[in-house]
Amino acid sequence: MTIFQSITLPLLGLLGVRSLLRVVRSNRSPIAAVCGALVSLAAVTAILRPQLTSTVAAALGIGRGADLVLYVFCICFLIGVFYAYGKLQQIDSALTEIVRYLALRAALDQRPEDGSETMQSAVPDHVLLLCGRGGLREKVTRS
């Protein structure tokens, strides 16, 4: 066993175990943890038997095993980027809904008690613009 193998194999083993333990200890996605464990297992296999990547690459019509590793890494990276982008979009939408709700709630709390103003006149125009299609206005007035 080479020095590189003796250093990287325990680290990859720990990363794989950590990935699986995160599923057990929390409510994280089991698919992501299993994928992380599979990537760690594939890396361990490629480090232990480097000739295996060349054999698989030749079977796939790729010149070298190093090229195969690079292509797989690029594909996994792109999948991760698109997954993270989708999650970011979900978080952005949820945050927008929360901010709209809080802005409308704050505006409704500031209206006069004597009832002299209607909701339209009590809520500032910039808050009504945040409301969008009226979905949040209904949520605020119901609660």
Contacts in CASP RR format, 6 or more apart in sequence:
PFRMAT RR
TARGET T0000
AUTHOR 0000-0000-0000
METHOD contacts of the structure
MODEL  1
MTIFQSITLPLLGLLGVRSLLRVVRSNRSPIAAVCGALVSLAAVTAILRP
QLTSTVAAALGIGRGADLVLYVFCICFLIGVFYAYGKLQQIDSALTEIVR
YLALRAALDQRPEDGSETMQSAVPDHVLLLCGRGGLREKVTRS
4 47 0 8 1.000
5 47 0 8 1.000
5 48 0 8 1.000
8 43 0 8 1.000
8 47 0 8 1.000
9 44 0 8 1.000
9 47 0 8 1.000
9 48 0 8 1.000
12 40 0 8 1.000
12 43 0 8 1.000
12 44 0 8 1.000
12 47 0 8 1.000
13 40 0 8 1.000
13 44 0 8 1.000
15 36 0 8 1.000
15 40 0 8 1.000
16 36 0 8 1.000
16 37 0 8 1.000
16 40 0 8 1.000
16 41 0 8 1.000
19 33 0 8 1.000
19 36 0 8 1.000
19 37 0 8 1.000
19 40 0 8 1.000
20 33 0 8 1.000
20 34 0 8 1.000
20 37 0 8 1.000
22 28 0 8 1.000
22 33 0 8 1.000
23 29 0 8 1.000
23 30 0 8 1.000
23 33 0 8 1.000
23 34 0 8 1.000
39 76 0 8 1.000
42 72 0 8 1.000
45 52 0 8 1.000
46 52 0 8 1.000
46 53 0 8 1.000
46 69 0 8 1.000
53 65 0 8 1.000
53 66 0 8 1.000
53 68 0 8 1.000
53 69 0 8 1.000
54 64 0 8 1.000
54 65 0 8 1.000
56 65 0 8 1.000
56 68 0 8 1.000
57 63 0 8 1.000
57 64 0 8 1.000
57 65 0 8 1.000
57 67 0 8 1.000
57 68 0 8 1.000
60 68 0 8 1.000
62 68 0 8 1.000
62 71 0 8 1.000
97 136 0 8 1.000
99 130 0 8 1.000
100 130 0 8 1.000
100 131 0 8 1.000
100 132 0 8 1.000
100 136 0 8 1.000
101 136 0 8 1.000
101 139 0 8 1.000
101 140 0 8 1.000
103 127 0 8 1.000
103 130 0 8 1.000
104 123 0 8 1.000
104 127 0 8 1.000
104 130 0 8 1.000
104 131 0 8 1.000
104 136 0 8 1.000
104 137 0 8 1.000
104 140 0 8 1.000
105 140 0 8 1.000
106 127 0 8 1.000
107 122 0 8 1.000
107 123 0 8 1.000
107 124 0 8 1.000
107 127 0 8 1.000
108 119 0 8 1.000
108 122 0 8 1.000
108 123 0 8 1.000
108 140 0 8 1.000
108 141 0 8 1.000
110 122 0 8 1.000
111 117 0 8 1.000
111 119 0 8 1.000
111 122 0 8 1.000
111 123 0 8 1.000
112 122 0 8 1.000
119 141 0 8 1.000
120 128 0 8 1.000
130 136 0 8 1.000
131 137 0 8 1.000
END
